[in-house]
C-alpha cells in the first residue's frame, strides 16, 4: 500500500506578493537611507553618498536580508508578514543557491514598477516570476491548505 503525496494548487497570490515585496524593499530602503545619513557624506548635488569600503555594508545587508534569511527561514520579513513562503517546485525548503538566483534577477522582475514580474506570475503555469523560474521555486501562501501543507502538523 502506497501513500500518495497530496497534490497542491499553484496560485498567483499576487496581491500578497506585491505587498510583501513592497514591505521588504521598503525596509531595505529605510536601512539604506539611515546608513547613508549616518555614514555618507554630502556630494555636490546636496545628496548623500558612500564609496569604497563604506559601500560594502549596503550589499551585505541586501545579501543577508534577502538571500540568507530566505534560505534559512523560507521567507523574508515582508513575506512572513503576509503568510508567504518560498519553496522548491516539490514543496521542499529552498537552499542558498536558489535564494540567490531568485534575488539576482530582482532588478529584472521589478523593472518598470514590477510589470515584468506581474506578467510572468499571471502567465506562467506555476505562477512564477522570472527569478523563480530560474531558481525552480514557487511562492506559496502558508494559510491556504490547497497550496501549503505543514508536515509538522
N, C-alpha and C positions, 0 to 999 in steps of 0.2 A: 504494500500500500504506500503510495507516494503522496506527499502533501504538496499541493500546488502553491506556489507563491502568489500572493494577491496581485491582481492587476490594478494599476493606478492610472488615473486620467491625467493627461497633460493639459494644464490650463494656463492662460496668459498671466493671471494675477497682475494685470497691467497697472491698475491704479496703485495698488500696494507697492509695486516695484518702482514706480515713478516717485512716490512719496519717500520711500526708503532711500532711494538714490539721492534725492534732494537733501534729505536729512544727513546722509553720510558725507556728501560733498560740502554741505553747509558746515558741518562740524570740522571737516578738513580745512575749509577756507577760513573759518574762525581761528583755528590754531595757527594757520599760516599768517593771518593778519596780526595776531598777538605776537607771534615770533618776529615778524618784520618790525613792529613798533618797538619791541624791546631790543632786538639785536641789529636792526637795519640802520642805515644812515640815509639822510636826505640826498636825493640827486638833484640835478639842475632843474628838473621839471616840478620839483616840490614833492615827488613821491618818495617812497622808501624802497631800498634795495639791499640785498646781501649778495656777497660774491665770495668766491674761493671756498675755503673750508666752512665758512658760516652758512653756505647754501646746503651743505650736506644734511643737516637735521630735517630740512623740508622733505627731501627724498626719503630719509629714514622713517619719518613719521608716516608718510604715504605707504611705504613698504610694510611697516608693522601694522598699521591700521587696516589696510585693505587686503594685504596678502597673508601675513602671519596669523592675524586674528581669525580671518575667514577660514584658513586652512585648519586651524586647531578647533574652532568652535562651529564652523559651518555658516556663520553669519557675522556681519559687521554689526555695530550698534543699531544703525538705521534699519537693517533688515530684521534684526532680532526684535526691535520695537514693533514691527509690523507682522511678526509671526512668520517670517520668510527664512528659508534655509537653502543653501546651495548643496546639491548632491550630484553624484555621478548619474549617468543615464540608468544604471542598475540600482539606484537609490541607496548607494553607499556613501560614506563620508568622502569628501574630496581631499586631495593632498596638496602640498605646497606648490608643485608644478602646475596643477590645474588652477589654483587660485591666481598664480602669476599670469598664466595665459589669459584668464578671464579679464584681468585688470590692465594688462599691457595694451589691450585693444579698447580700453575705455575712451580714449580720445576719439577713436573712430565711431564708437557707439554713441557718444554724447554730442558729437559734431552736429551742428545745426539744431540745437535745442533737443537733442535726443531722437530726432526723427529717424535716422538710420536704425537705431535700436528698436523703436516702436514698430517700424515696418518689418524688421526681422522677426520680432516677437509675434506679431499678428499673422505673419505669413509662413512661418516655419512649422512643420508638423509637430514639433515638441515645444514650440513657443520659446525658442532660444534667441538671445541676442547674438551678435557676431562673436563676441568673446566667449560665450557659452558654447557656440558651435565648435570653435577651435579647441576649447578645453574639454569638450564632451561632457558638459554639465547642464543641469537644469536648476531652476529656482522653484521650490515648492512651498505651498502655504501649509505650515505645520498645524493650523487649526482646521484644515479641511481633510476629513478622513478619506475622501476619494483620491487625494494626492499624496498623503503622507501617513505612514504607519510607524509609530514609535515602537520599535521592537522590544523596548524595556517594559512596556505595559502588558 
